[in-house]
Amino acid sequence: MSALLPTASAGGTWAAVRDLLRGRRLLALGALAVLVTATAAGLLTAPLLGRVVDIVASGRPASAVTWPIVLIVGAAVVQGGLTALGVTLVAQLGEGMLAELRERFVSRALRLPLERVERAGSGDLTARVTADVSIVAEAVRRALPQLARSVLAIALTLVALAVLDWRFFVAALLAVPIQAHTVRWYVRHAVPLYAAQRVSVGAQQQQLLDTVGGAATVRAFRLGDHHVERVTERSTATVTLALRAVRLITRFYGRLNLAEYAGLSAVLAAGFLLVRADAVTIGTATAAALYFHNLFGPINIALSLVDDAQVAAAGLARLVGVASLPPVGEAEAERPVAVEASVKAAGLGHAYLPGHLVLRDVDLHIAPGERVALVGASGAGKTTVAKLVAGVHRPSHGTVHIAGVAVEELGAAATGGLVALITQEVHVFAGRLADDLRLARPDASDERVREALARVGALAWARALPDGLDTVVGEGGHQLTVTQAQQLALARLVLADPPVAVLDEATADAGSAGARVLEESAARALDGRTGLVVAHRLTQAATADRVVVLDAGRVVESGPHAVLVEAGGAYARLWTAWSATRGG
Amino acid sequence: MRGDRGTALRRAIGGQRRHVGLAAALAAGHQAGEALVPVLIGVVIDQAVATGSATRLALWLAVLAAVFAVLSSSYRFGARAAERASEWAGHDLRVRLTRRILDPRGGAEAGRLAGELTNIATGDARRVGGVNVVLPSAVAALTGLLVSAVALLWISIPLGLVVLLGAPPLLWLGHLLGRPLERRSEVEQERAAHASGVAADLVTGLRVLKGIGAEGAAIARYRRTSRESLSATLRAARAQAVHDGAILALTGVFIAAVALVGGRLAASGEISVGDLVAAVGLALFLLTPLQIFAWVNAEFAQGRASARRIDAVLAAPPAVTAGAGSLPSPVRGRVTLTGVHHGPLSGVDLDVAPGELLGVVAPDPAAATALLAVLGRDADPDAGTVALDGVPLSTLDPAQARGAILVAAHHAILFAGPLLANVTAAGGAAPAGRAMSAATADEVARSLPDGADTVLDERAQSLSGGQRQRVALARALAAEPPVLVLHDPTTAVDAVTEARIATGIREVRAGRTTLLVTTSPALLAATDRVVVLHGGAVTAAGSHFALVDLDPAYRAAVLQ
C-alpha cells in the first residue's frame, strides 16, 4: 500500500552532484591544486631523511645534515599552511553544495501533494529530512576532507616512489591486488549487513519510544514484563548485528595487514636488490621504505571510508530523489480576485483504496459568505469532503470549483490563497510565537499579528507568556495547551485571510470546556468568509446557516437547522439524541 | 532497584571484566607489534640493505612476518572482545533502564520527556558500554608508549630523551591550539544542527502549512536558516582546518628535530643508520598512543556524564512504595475515599458501592487528574485514604492494586502491533469480542484493510482520534477489572456513537464497579449516580437528570 517517495538512480545522483558542481568549478579546481601542493610538500620529508642517511653513510661531517633538516622544517610549514587552506576550500565546496541540495530538497518536499506524502507514510519524508540529511552532512564534514587528503597522499606517494626508482613503485603495487580483493569482499558483505543494522537500530528506537512514551499505560494495564521482553528482544537483535559487523571489520583490517606486509617486504627487498646492484643509495632505499610505511595510515583511512561512502551515497540518492522532482507551483501565483467566494462541488466521489469508495455523488454548493455545517457519524466521509473542497486531495470522481475556477486548474499555491483548511492535527512551529503566525503572512506587521490573536481570543494568554509574542514555543520551547495551539491555528487563518475556510473537527481534543472556547474563536475567525465546518458538536451545526448531513458517503439531508429538526429526518434524530442527553 | 549500589559505569565494566581483560591484553600485543614495525625497518636497512646479505634479509623479513601475524590477530580478537563487552554492557543497561521506567512503583519519568528517556536508554547506554572499548585502548596505548620508549632508549639515551620529552609538549601544544577552536566549533555545530531541526519541524507540520497555503513562507524561512547554518559551519570548518594544519606543521618540525639530533649522533658514529631510521619511525609512531590518551580522556568524560544520567534514572525515588497487604478474594469492588487530600483535592469523601456505575464530574481538569492518580496508585494521597473493600491501597503492592482498580487515562496510548493484540493485551481473548462491540471498536476494525488483525503503527497514528479512543476503551473493558475508572473516553467520538458506547459500557460492566470521570452528558445519562467534585471536595450527588434540573452549576459544567 505504501509507495515510498522516489530515490534517485546512481546516474541520477551523479547528474545532480555534477549540477551542483557546475557553478563551483573554480573553487573545486582551486581546492584540488592547493591540496596537491600541500601533499607534495609533505612528501619531501622522506627523501630529505634519506638524504640525511646518505650523508651519514658517506661519512661526511655532522654539520652537513643541517641543510636537509632546515628543508624538512620548511616543507612541514608549507604543508601545514596549504593543508589548512585546502581543507577550508573543500569545506566551502562541500558545505555549499550540501546547503543548496537541502534547500532544494525542503522546497520540493513542502510542495509535494499531501496525497503523495501520505501514501509514502509521513515517516519517509521526516526520515529523509533528518537522518539522510545528517548522514550526508556528516560525510561532507568528516569523510570528504579525509578522503581527499588520503587519496592525494596515496596517489602522490606512489608517484614519488616511482620517481625514486620505478622498481619501488612496482614492488609497492604488490599490495594492490590484495587490497582490491579485500575491498570488494568487504563491500559485498558490509552493504546488506549495515542496511540490516540500520533497520534494527531504528526498530529498537521505535520500540523504546513506544514503551517509554506509554509507560503510564504499561503500568496501568500491567504490561511491564511483556514490554521489557519486547525491548530485550529488539536490543539483542541490534547487539547481535553489531557484533557481526565487528567481526566483518576486524577481518577486513586483518586482510589489509596482509597487504601491508606484502608491500612493505617487497619494497624492502627491492631496496636490498637495488642497493646491491648499486642502482640506488641506502638513503633512497630508506626513503622508499619510509614512504611505504607512511602509506599505512592514508590507505586505512581511505578504505575504511568505503562503507561511510556507501551509506552517504544511499542517503544522497534519497535526497536527490525528492530534490529532483519537477518544481510544483514555485511561482507564487497571484491570487485570482474572488468576485464571489462560492464553493461548488459536483458529483464528488472518492476512494483512498482502489474500489473502496468512501464518498459517492456528493453535490455541495456553498454561496459566498454562507456557513455550512457537515454532520454525520464517524466514517460518514465528512473529513474527506473537507479535504477535497480544500484541494488537499484530488477527487476520484467529480469536480470542485472555488470562485468559479476548477481546483485542479488553480494549482497548489493559488488554492492556498483562496481556501484554507484547519484540521484536528495541531502543530506549533518551533520558534517565536509571532514567527509561527507570520508563516501565514510573512509581511504582517506586529499590529496585524496582535489583531489576529485578539480576534480569536488568544491575545490575553499570548501576552502573558514569559516573553509575550516573542516567547519560543513548539518543540523544545514553551508548551502550549491543546486549546491554545488550536487558537493559534485559527489566528493563522485570520492572517492568511482566505475568502473560503474549511474547519475540520478543530475542537475535538480540547475537552468540553476547551471546545466551547474554541467554538467561539472559530466563529470569529470565520466572520466574513465562506465557511465549511465539520461539526463535531451539534452546537456548531445549530449556529450554521445550513446543515448538510452525510451518511455512509452520501448526502442524505440539507437545510437550515430549524427546518431539518422540523422535518423529523436523520438530523432530527441526531439532534434529539444530542439534546436528550443534555437533560432536555 | 535492589542492590544497585555501584554506578552504571562500574557495573558496565565489572559485568564484562573477563572480556575487557582479554581485550586489553590483546590490544597491548597489537600496539607493541605496531611499535616494532619501524624498529624492524631500521634493522632490515642496517642488517641486510647496508650489508648485502640475502640470508639476513630473509631472516628479518620472516621476523617482520611474525610481528605482523601477532599484531594482526591480536587486533582481530582484541577488538572483538572489546566490542562484545561494550555491546552487552550497553544492552544490560538498556534493559535495566526499561525495567526501572516500567517499574509498578513509578517515579522514573518524573521531570523527563519520553524522548529524553529514550535517548538515555539508547545513546547514553551505548556510550557507557563503549567504555569497555576505551579501557583496552588505554592499556594498549600505554604498552605502545612503553615499548617505543624502551626501544628508543636502547638505540640511544640522548636521542630517546629528545623523543620522549619532545612528544608530550608537542601534543600539549596541539591541544592548547585546539581548545578555543573546539569550544567555538561546538557552538557553531549546534547552530548547524538547528537547521536540520527546523526542516524536520516544518515537515512535521506539513498538513498545517498546506492547510493555510504557507509553503512558500516556510521555504523562504528554511532557506534563511540554512544559509545561517552554512556560514556557521564554514566558520567551524575553517577553525578546524587551521588546527589540523598547525598540528601537521608541528609534527614535521618535531620529526626534523629528531632527525637533526639522530643525524648528528649517526654522523659521529654513536648510532647506526638503521637506528636513525628506527628512531624517526618511532617518533612518528609515538604520536598515536599519545593521541589515544587524549581520546580516552574525552570518551571517559562522556561515559561518566552518560553514567550519571543513567544512575539518576535508576536511582529515581519511586512515586509510591510497595506494601505487604493483600486484597480479599474475590474483590467485591467497594471503593471508599476518606478525607483525601492530594493536589487540588482537599478532603474528598466518597463511597462507591460494589457494582455501581458512578459518574464523576470534575470541572477542574487538575482535580480529575489528581483523583485518577490516587485511584490508580500513581501517587498516594497527601492525607486521607483510598480503600478497596476496606483495604487501604497504600498497604498494597501497586501492581496488585492496579489489577483490582484499572484506571484508563484519557491519554492512554495504543502500542504498535495488531489492533486485536492491543485489545487483548491486559485480558483474555474471550471478553475481547463483547468489549469491542460495547466500545464500537468492532466497527473501527471493519473499516480497516485487515480487520482486527490490522497492524497499527506506533501510537496508532494511522487511526483518527475517535477510532483510537474506541480501541483504547475496548482494551480497558476487555481487561474486566473488578473496578474500572474511565477518564473522558469519548471526547473525539461523534454524538450518535457516543450514546451507543454509553449503553455498551453499562451492559458490559453490569455487576462490576465503574467510575466514569467525564463531563459528557451522553455518558453521564447512563450512570446510576453522579457526584460533582468542586473546589476539591464532593459538592453534589444525585442522578444526572435530577442534577440537570436542580443544580445550575452542574448544568453549566456538562451542558453547552
Chai-1 contact restraints between the chains, C-beta under 6 A:
chainA,res_idxA,chainB,res_idxB,connection_type,confidence,min_distance_angstrom,max_distance_angstrom,comment,restraint_id
A,L49,B,A259,contact,1.0,0.0,6.0,A-B,restraint_1
A,L49,B,V280,contact,1.0,0.0,6.0,A-B,restraint_2
A,V52,B,A259,contact,1.0,0.0,6.0,A-B,restraint_3
A,V52,B,G263,contact,1.0,0.0,6.0,A-B,restraint_4
A,V53,B,V273,contact,1.0,0.0,6.0,A-B,restraint_5
A,V56,B,A266,contact,1.0,0.0,6.0,A-B,restraint_6
A,V56,B,A267,contact,1.0,0.0,6.0,A-B,restraint_7
A,V56,B,V273,contact,1.0,0.0,6.0,A-B,restraint_8
A,A57,B,V273,contact,1.0,0.0,6.0,A-B,restraint_9
A,A62,B,R264,contact,1.0,0.0,6.0,A-B,restraint_10
A,A62,B,A267,contact,1.0,0.0,6.0,A-B,restraint_11
A,A62,B,S268,contact,1.0,0.0,6.0,A-B,restraint_12
A,V65,B,G263,contact,1.0,0.0,6.0,A-B,restraint_13
A,I69,B,A256,contact,1.0,0.0,6.0,A-B,restraint_14
A,I69,B,A259,contact,1.0,0.0,6.0,A-B,restraint_15
A,I69,B,L260,contact,1.0,0.0,6.0,A-B,restraint_16
A,I72,B,A256,contact,1.0,0.0,6.0,A-B,restraint_17
A,V73,B,V253,contact,1.0,0.0,6.0,A-B,restraint_18
A,V73,B,A256,contact,1.0,0.0,6.0,A-B,restraint_19
A,A76,B,A249,contact,1.0,0.0,6.0,A-B,restraint_20
A,A76,B,G252,contact,1.0,0.0,6.0,A-B,restraint_21
A,A76,B,V253,contact,1.0,0.0,6.0,A-B,restraint_22
A,V77,B,A249,contact,1.0,0.0,6.0,A-B,restraint_23
A,Q79,B,L248,contact,1.0,0.0,6.0,A-B,restraint_24
A,G80,B,G245,contact,1.0,0.0,6.0,A-B,restraint_25
A,G80,B,L248,contact,1.0,0.0,6.0,A-B,restraint_26
A,G80,B,A249,contact,1.0,0.0,6.0,A-B,restraint_27
A,G81,B,G245,contact,1.0,0.0,6.0,A-B,restraint_28
A,T83,B,G245,contact,1.0,0.0,6.0,A-B,restraint_29
A,T83,B,L248,contact,1.0,0.0,6.0,A-B,restraint_30
A,A84,B,A241,contact,1.0,0.0,6.0,A-B,restraint_31
A,A84,B,V242,contact,1.0,0.0,6.0,A-B,restraint_32
A,A84,B,G245,contact,1.0,0.0,6.0,A-B,restraint_33
A,V87,B,A241,contact,1.0,0.0,6.0,A-B,restraint_34
A,T88,B,R238,contact,1.0,0.0,6.0,A-B,restraint_35
A,T88,B,A241,contact,1.0,0.0,6.0,A-B,restraint_36
A,A91,B,A237,contact,1.0,0.0,6.0,A-B,restraint_37
A,E95,B,L230,contact,1.0,0.0,6.0,A-B,restraint_38
A,E95,B,T233,contact,1.0,0.0,6.0,A-B,restraint_39
A,E95,B,L234,contact,1.0,0.0,6.0,A-B,restraint_40
A,A99,B,S226,contact,1.0,0.0,6.0,A-B,restraint_41
A,A99,B,L230,contact,1.0,0.0,6.0,A-B,restraint_42
A,E103,B,R223,contact,1.0,0.0,6.0,A-B,restraint_43
A,E103,B,S226,contact,1.0,0.0,6.0,A-B,restraint_44
A,V106,B,A199,contact,1.0,0.0,6.0,A-B,restraint_45
A,V106,B,Y222,contact,1.0,0.0,6.0,A-B,restraint_46
A,S107,B,I219,contact,1.0,0.0,6.0,A-B,restraint_47
A,L110,B,E215,contact,1.0,0.0,6.0,A-B,restraint_48
A,L110,B,A218,contact,1.0,0.0,6.0,A-B,restraint_49
A,L110,B,I219,contact,1.0,0.0,6.0,A-B,restraint_50
A,R111,B,E215,contact,1.0,0.0,6.0,A-B,restraint_51
A,L114,B,K210,contact,1.0,0.0,6.0,A-B,restraint_52
A,L125,B,V203,contact,1.0,0.0,6.0,A-B,restraint_53
A,T126,B,V203,contact,1.0,0.0,6.0,A-B,restraint_54
A,V129,B,A199,contact,1.0,0.0,6.0,A-B,restraint_55
A,V129,B,A200,contact,1.0,0.0,6.0,A-B,restraint_56
A,V129,B,V203,contact,1.0,0.0,6.0,A-B,restraint_57
A,T130,B,A200,contact,1.0,0.0,6.0,A-B,restraint_58
A,V133,B,S196,contact,1.0,0.0,6.0,A-B,restraint_59
A,S134,B,S196,contact,1.0,0.0,6.0,A-B,restraint_60
A,Q206,B,E458,contact,1.0,0.0,6.0,A-B,restraint_61
A,L208,B,T118,contact,1.0,0.0,6.0,A-B,restraint_62
A,L208,B,A121,contact,1.0,0.0,6.0,A-B,restraint_63
A,L209,B,T118,contact,1.0,0.0,6.0,A-B,restraint_64
A,D210,B,F415,contact,1.0,0.0,6.0,A-B,restraint_65
A,D210,B,A416,contact,1.0,0.0,6.0,A-B,restraint_66
A,D210,B,E458,contact,1.0,0.0,6.0,A-B,restraint_67
A,V212,B,I101,contact,1.0,0.0,6.0,A-B,restraint_68
A,V212,B,A114,contact,1.0,0.0,6.0,A-B,restraint_69
A,V212,B,L117,contact,1.0,0.0,6.0,A-B,restraint_70
A,V212,B,T118,contact,1.0,0.0,6.0,A-B,restraint_71
A,G213,B,A114,contact,1.0,0.0,6.0,A-B,restraint_72
A,G214,B,I413,contact,1.0,0.0,6.0,A-B,restraint_73
A,A215,B,I101,contact,1.0,0.0,6.0,A-B,restraint_74
A,A215,B,L102,contact,1.0,0.0,6.0,A-B,restraint_75
A,A215,B,E109,contact,1.0,0.0,6.0,A-B,restraint_76
A,T217,B,A412,contact,1.0,0.0,6.0,A-B,restraint_77
A,T217,B,I413,contact,1.0,0.0,6.0,A-B,restraint_78
A,V218,B,L102,contact,1.0,0.0,6.0,A-B,restraint_79
A,R219,B,P104,contact,1.0,0.0,6.0,A-B,restraint_80
A,A220,B,G376,contact,1.0,0.0,6.0,A-B,restraint_81
A,A220,B,V407,contact,1.0,0.0,6.0,A-B,restraint_82
A,F221,B,A426,contact,1.0,0.0,6.0,A-B,restraint_83
A,R222,B,A399,contact,1.0,0.0,6.0,A-B,restraint_84
A,R222,B,R402,contact,1.0,0.0,6.0,A-B,restraint_85
A,L223,B,A425,contact,1.0,0.0,6.0,A-B,restraint_86
A,G224,B,L102,contact,1.0,0.0,6.0,A-B,restraint_87
A,H227,B,L102,contact,1.0,0.0,6.0,A-B,restraint_88
A,V228,B,T98,contact,1.0,0.0,6.0,A-B,restraint_89
A,V228,B,R99,contact,1.0,0.0,6.0,A-B,restraint_90
A,V231,B,T98,contact,1.0,0.0,6.0,A-B,restraint_91
A,T232,B,V95,contact,1.0,0.0,6.0,A-B,restraint_92
A,S235,B,H91,contact,1.0,0.0,6.0,A-B,restraint_93
A,S235,B,R94,contact,1.0,0.0,6.0,A-B,restraint_94
A,V239,B,E87,contact,1.0,0.0,6.0,A-B,restraint_95
A,V239,B,H91,contact,1.0,0.0,6.0,A-B,restraint_96
A,A242,B,E87,contact,1.0,0.0,6.0,A-B,restraint_97
A,L243,B,E87,contact,1.0,0.0,6.0,A-B,restraint_98
A,V246,B,R80,contact,1.0,0.0,6.0,A-B,restraint_99
A,V246,B,E83,contact,1.0,0.0,6.0,A-B,restraint_100
A,T250,B,R76,contact,1.0,0.0,6.0,A-B,restraint_101
A,T250,B,A79,contact,1.0,0.0,6.0,A-B,restraint_102
A,T250,B,R80,contact,1.0,0.0,6.0,A-B,restraint_103
A,G254,B,S72,contact,1.0,0.0,6.0,A-B,restraint_104
A,G254,B,R76,contact,1.0,0.0,6.0,A-B,restraint_105
A,N257,B,F68,contact,1.0,0.0,6.0,A-B,restraint_106
A,N257,B,S72,contact,1.0,0.0,6.0,A-B,restraint_107
A,Y261,B,F68,contact,1.0,0.0,6.0,A-B,restraint_108
A,S265,B,L61,contact,1.0,0.0,6.0,A-B,restraint_109
A,L268,B,V44,contact,1.0,0.0,6.0,A-B,restraint_110
A,G271,B,V49,contact,1.0,0.0,6.0,A-B,restraint_111
A,F272,B,A48,contact,1.0,0.0,6.0,A-B,restraint_112
A,F272,B,V49,contact,1.0,0.0,6.0,A-B,restraint_113
A,F272,B,L57,contact,1.0,0.0,6.0,A-B,restraint_114
A,V275,B,V49,contact,1.0,0.0,6.0,A-B,restraint_115
A,R276,B,G52,contact,1.0,0.0,6.0,A-B,restraint_116
A,I282,B,V49,contact,1.0,0.0,6.0,A-B,restraint_117
A,I282,B,A50,contact,1.0,0.0,6.0,A-B,restraint_118
A,A285,B,V49,contact,1.0,0.0,6.0,A-B,restraint_119
A,T286,B,I45,contact,1.0,0.0,6.0,A-B,restraint_120
A,T286,B,V277,contact,1.0,0.0,6.0,A-B,restraint_121
A,A289,B,I41,contact,1.0,0.0,6.0,A-B,restraint_122
A,E332,B,G216,contact,1.0,0.0,6.0,A-B,restraint_123
A,A377,B,D494,contact,1.0,0.0,6.0,A-B,restraint_124
A,A377,B,V496,contact,1.0,0.0,6.0,A-B,restraint_125
A,A377,B,T497,contact,1.0,0.0,6.0,A-B,restraint_126
A,S378,B,G466,contact,1.0,0.0,6.0,A-B,restraint_127
A,S378,B,D494,contact,1.0,0.0,6.0,A-B,restraint_128
A,S378,B,T497,contact,1.0,0.0,6.0,A-B,restraint_129
A,G379,B,S447,contact,1.0,0.0,6.0,A-B,restraint_130
A,G416,B,G213,contact,1.0,0.0,6.0,A-B,restraint_131
A,G417,B,G213,contact,1.0,0.0,6.0,A-B,restraint_132
A,A420,B,G211,contact,1.0,0.0,6.0,A-B,restraint_133
A,A420,B,I212,contact,1.0,0.0,6.0,A-B,restraint_134
A,L421,B,G211,contact,1.0,0.0,6.0,A-B,restraint_135
A,I422,B,G211,contact,1.0,0.0,6.0,A-B,restraint_136
A,E425,B,R207,contact,1.0,0.0,6.0,A-B,restraint_137
A,H427,B,G205,contact,1.0,0.0,6.0,A-B,restraint_138
A,H427,B,V208,contact,1.0,0.0,6.0,A-B,restraint_139
A,F429,B,D201,contact,1.0,0.0,6.0,A-B,restraint_140
A,F429,B,G205,contact,1.0,0.0,6.0,A-B,restraint_141
A,A430,B,D201,contact,1.0,0.0,6.0,A-B,restraint_142
A,L439,B,A214,contact,1.0,0.0,6.0,A-B,restraint_143
A,L439,B,A217,contact,1.0,0.0,6.0,A-B,restraint_144
A,L439,B,A218,contact,1.0,0.0,6.0,A-B,restraint_145
A,A440,B,I212,contact,1.0,0.0,6.0,A-B,restraint_146
A,A440,B,A214,contact,1.0,0.0,6.0,A-B,restraint_147
A,P442,B,A217,contact,1.0,0.0,6.0,A-B,restraint_148
A,E475,B,D201,contact,1.0,0.0,6.0,A-B,restraint_149
A,R492,B,I212,contact,1.0,0.0,6.0,A-B,restraint_150
A,A496,B,I212,contact,1.0,0.0,6.0,A-B,restraint_151
A,A508,B,G465,contact,1.0,0.0,6.0,A-B,restraint_152
A,A508,B,A492,contact,1.0,0.0,6.0,A-B,restraint_153
A,D509,B,G465,contact,1.0,0.0,6.0,A-B,restraint_154
A,D509,B,A492,contact,1.0,0.0,6.0,A-B,restraint_155
A,S512,B,T519,contact,1.0,0.0,6.0,A-B,restraint_156
A,T539,B,Q560,contact,1.0,0.0,6.0,A-B,restraint_157
A,A577,B,A499,contact,1.0,0.0,6.0,A-B,restraint_158
A,W578,B,A495,contact,1.0,0.0,6.0,A-B,restraint_159
A,T581,B,P521,contact,1.0,0.0,6.0,A-B,restraint_160
A,T581,B,A522,contact,1.0,0.0,6.0,A-B,restraint_161
A,T581,B,A525,contact,1.0,0.0,6.0,A-B,restraint_162
A,R582,B,P521,contact,1.0,0.0,6.0,A-B,restraint_163
A,R582,B,L559,contact,1.0,0.0,6.0,A-B,restraint_164
A,G583,B,F545,contact,1.0,0.0,6.0,A-B,restraint_165
A,G583,B,V548,contact,1.0,0.0,6.0,A-B,restraint_166
